[in-house]
């Protein structure tokens, strides 16, 4: 659940950054995908940390 959530947040932030830089459509797709993958990796690390600590 954390993975999907952080992936969507990453995609949103990547799209915002590409729009701020006035990027072309390929730039928007590339940055959205990159930030989505980075967000999913962060979500995976958080999921592993929560599982090992036994918080949830």
trRosetta pair geometry for C-beta under 8 A, 3 or more apart (Angstrom, degrees):
i j d omega theta_ij theta_ji phi_ij phi_ji
1 4 6.2 -53 -151 35 32 105
1 5 6.3 30 153 -16 64 112
1 47 8.0 141 49 -100 63 116
2 5 5.7 -61 -147 42 32 113
2 6 6.0 21 162 -11 70 111
2 43 4.3 174 130 -163 82 91
2 44 7.8 173 96 -61 106 25
2 46 5.1 -129 163 89 151 116
2 47 4.7 -174 51 -65 129 93
2 50 7.4 145 -31 11 153 142
3 6 6.4 -61 -144 42 23 101
3 7 6.1 27 155 -23 61 112
3 40 5.2 42 -169 -149 85 77
3 43 3.9 151 -104 116 40 128
3 44 5.5 46 -99 -64 107 69
3 47 6.2 -26 -44 -28 91 142
4 7 5.5 -57 -147 36 29 116
4 8 6.5 27 157 -17 65 104
4 40 7.9 26 -81 -110 27 91
4 43 7.3 -177 16 167 29 165
5 8 6.1 -58 -153 35 27 106
5 9 6.5 24 152 -15 63 107
5 43 6.4 151 61 -116 77 133
6 9 5.4 -50 -144 39 38 113
6 10 6.1 43 154 -22 67 105
6 39 4.1 -170 146 172 79 88
6 40 6.3 159 92 -83 98 31
6 42 5.2 -137 171 83 149 100
6 43 3.3 -172 36 -59 131 109
6 46 7.2 135 -41 24 149 135
7 10 5.7 -54 -147 37 29 113
7 11 6.4 30 154 -20 64 104
7 36 5.0 42 -168 -167 80 79
7 37 7.8 33 -127 -75 92 21
7 39 4.8 156 -97 97 30 111
7 40 4.1 32 -82 -69 102 90
7 43 6.4 -64 -31 5 76 147
8 11 5.7 -50 -146 35 33 112
8 12 6.4 34 154 -19 64 105
8 36 7.7 29 -79 -125 23 92
8 39 7.5 -128 36 124 30 152
9 12 5.7 -55 -150 36 31 112
9 13 6.3 28 154 -16 66 107
9 39 5.5 174 71 -143 82 143
10 13 5.8 -57 -145 39 31 108
10 14 6.2 32 156 -20 66 107
10 35 4.1 -174 171 147 84 78
10 36 4.8 154 97 -96 110 29
10 37 7.4 -133 129 37 151 31
10 38 5.5 174 -145 71 141 81
10 39 2.4 -140 -29 -24 131 130
10 40 7.0 -96 27 -19 149 64
10 42 7.6 149 -64 30 127 121
11 14 5.7 -54 -146 37 30 112
11 15 6.4 30 156 -18 64 106
11 32 5.0 40 -153 -170 77 86
11 33 7.7 28 -112 -76 89 26
11 35 6.1 158 -85 91 28 100
11 36 4.0 31 -69 -80 89 102
11 39 7.0 -93 -19 27 63 146
12 15 5.9 -56 -149 36 29 110
12 16 6.4 31 153 -19 64 107
13 16 5.6 -52 -147 36 33 114
13 17 6.3 34 154 -21 65 105
13 35 5.4 -148 79 179 92 147
13 39 7.7 140 32 -64 119 127
14 17 5.7 -53 -146 35 31 111
14 18 6.4 29 155 -17 65 106
14 31 4.2 178 -176 140 97 80
14 32 4.3 160 102 -99 123 36
14 33 7.4 -144 137 27 164 31
14 34 6.1 153 -123 64 140 79
14 35 2.9 -167 -55 21 114 136
14 36 6.6 -75 11 -28 144 72
15 18 5.8 -55 -146 38 32 109
15 19 6.3 31 155 -18 65 106
15 28 6.1 42 -129 -162 71 93
15 31 7.2 157 -72 97 33 103
15 32 4.9 36 -63 -91 81 106
15 35 8.0 -122 -13 52 58 141
16 19 5.8 -57 -148 38 30 110
16 20 6.3 31 153 -22 65 107
17 20 5.7 -54 -149 34 31 113
17 21 6.5 19 155 -9 64 108
17 31 5.8 -131 80 168 109 143
17 35 7.3 143 23 -57 130 148
18 21 5.9 -62 -147 44 31 104
18 23 4.2 -70 -168 38 85 134
18 27 5.2 161 -146 126 112 92
18 28 4.2 152 127 -102 152 60
18 30 7.9 136 -96 61 135 76
18 31 4.4 171 -59 51 112 143
18 32 6.9 -56 -2 -40 141 82
19 22 7.4 30 -177 -78 36 35
19 23 7.3 -76 -67 32 24 88
19 28 7.1 51 -57 -107 69 109
21 27 7.2 -109 89 150 120 142
23 26 7.9 -112 159 71 104 57
23 27 3.0 -115 177 97 127 140
23 28 5.6 163 93 -49 115 69
23 31 7.0 115 45 0 170 134
24 27 5.0 101 50 6 65 103
24 28 7.3 -124 102 -5 37 88
25 28 5.6 -53 -152 34 35 113
25 29 6.5 33 153 -16 67 105
26 29 5.7 -52 -147 38 34 111
26 30 6.0 34 155 -20 66 109
27 30 5.7 -55 -141 39 29 111
27 31 6.1 20 163 -10 66 110
28 31 6.3 -59 -141 43 24 102
28 32 6.0 26 159 -20 62 113
29 32 5.8 -59 -143 38 25 111
29 33 6.2 23 160 -16 63 110
30 33 6.0 -60 -150 38 25 108
30 34 6.2 23 156 -17 63 111
31 34 5.6 -53 -140 39 33 112
31 35 6.0 26 163 -13 67 109
32 35 6.2 -60 -143 42 24 104
32 36 6.1 29 155 -24 62 111
33 36 5.6 -56 -145 35 28 114
33 37 6.4 26 158 -17 64 104
34 37 6.0 -56 -151 35 29 107
34 38 6.4 25 153 -14 64 108
35 38 5.5 -52 -143 41 35 112
35 39 6.1 39 154 -21 66 106
36 39 5.7 -55 -147 37 28 112
36 40 6.4 28 153 -19 63 106
37 40 5.7 -54 -147 36 31 111
37 41 6.5 33 153 -19 64 102
38 41 5.7 -51 -149 34 33 111
38 42 6.5 33 152 -17 64 105
39 42 5.6 -54 -149 38 34 112
39 43 6.2 36 151 -19 66 106
40 43 5.4 -51 -145 38 34 115
40 44 6.3 40 152 -23 64 102
41 44 5.6 -49 -149 32 32 114
41 45 6.6 32 152 -17 63 103
42 45 5.8 -54 -150 36 33 110
42 46 6.4 31 152 -16 65 106
43 46 5.7 -54 -146 39 32 111
43 47 6.2 36 153 -22 65 105
44 47 5.6 -53 -147 35 31 113
44 48 6.4 30 155 -17 64 104
45 48 5.8 -52 -147 36 32 110
45 49 6.3 32 153 -18 64 107
46 49 5.6 -55 -147 39 32 113
46 50 6.2 31 156 -18 66 106
47 50 5.9 -54 -144 37 29 108
47 51 6.2 28 156 -19 64 109
48 51 5.7 -56 -145 37 29 111
48 52 6.2 22 159 -14 65 109
49 52 6.1 -59 -144 40 27 105
49 53 6.1 15 162 -10 65 113
50 53 6.1 -62 -141 43 27 103
50 55 5.1 -76 -152 43 80 113
50 56 5.6 12 168 17 119 106
51 54 7.7 28 175 -69 29 41
